[in-house]
Amino acid sequence: METMIQIKNVTKTFVGKDNKVEALKGIDLDIHKGEIYGIIGMSGAGKSTLVRCLNFLERPTSGTVLVEGKDLSTLSDSELRRARTQISMIFQHFNLLMQRTVIDNVCFPMEIIKTPAKDALSRARELLSIVGLSEKALSYPAQLSGGQKQRVAIARALATNPRILLCDEATSALDPTTTKAILGLLKEINEKYGITIVIITHEMAVVQEICTHVAIIDQGTLAETGTVEEVFQRPRSKAAKKLVFQGEREHYGEMKGKRCIRIVFTSNSSFEPVIANMVLACKSPVNILLADTRDIGGVAHGQMVLQLPEEAGAAEKMIQYLKNRKLEVGELDNYVG
């Protein structure tokens, strides 16, 4: 598979008057053509700094960033500006020009590269149709909802026919329904035009919804990489487990058992009451501490965290029951106090 972006031992240090912050510490990452690649981490992990290094809005302190084989550090200012027309970016807060109409916002990047006005208008109308906003062409950003503003931002980002689209927390300011719609639009654009998309987020649900591969950044380091399925089913690093398991749980006093398991659904029928059947078969209750499952084409996808009975025999019987149902089962340490 063709490599689109190569990040080799990239570091970024910010030096202030009284302190020095190492935002990135030796990051190595390959992103392939046509992937939707998620970069996820908690606030302050360094993920936004990393994405800004991908188009040299931030120059790495050391290391190499290659885009389609070109080392960005070797490019002149004019060559870098040309390269950036192929690496578009959308942001959390849209960054639209408030005094310009929607269609003029979409035309703006084409004005910068001196596209003839007639061609720019034609391209802008085409893009507004793609993002479903043709009827808003003459509206101003203040007249739009958050989701509509982000659609305009996506249309603007596509104006120069980029090969890479960087999305920095692009759905964080949106409600869940709008987020799902925007992610669906990005996936459609990826599939239709083959654009490589890099999504920066702190939300595991966003990664699960759209990404094929994921990198987890923790305190400036690369904690873990892999396919979304691999990382979701079998997270190895502490940072990955925190994101997948949605943090540590509070103490639960009603059930005494300290033994907890995480089960992952990938192929079971959505209409099979697996947990209820397990409780009936094993004749012991469980406590559901976390449930994040959904029906996709009649198949259950997602995860649950169960607190098992204190009695070891009953707990083992339940684990075996779930494994027999072809569920991924992993034990969690210190999940309850």
URZIMO-V503394 format. One record per helix or strand. SS is the DSSP state (@ for helix, = for strand). FROM is the first residue (numbers start at 1). TO is the last residue. If there is no record, write none. Layout:
# URZIMO-V503394
SS,FROM,TO + SS,FROM,TO
This chain:
# URZIMO-V503394
=,3,15 + =,20,32 + =,36,40 + @,47,53 + =,62,67 + =,70,71 + @,72,74 + @,77,84 + =,87,91 + =,101,101 + @,102,112 + @,117,130 + @,134,136 + =,140,140 + @,141,143 + @,146,157 + =,164,168 + @,176,193 + =,196,201 + @,204,210 + =,213,218 + =,221,227 + @,228,233 + @,238,244 + =,260,265 + =,269,269 + @,274,282 + =,287,296 + =,299,307 + @,312,324 + =,328,332
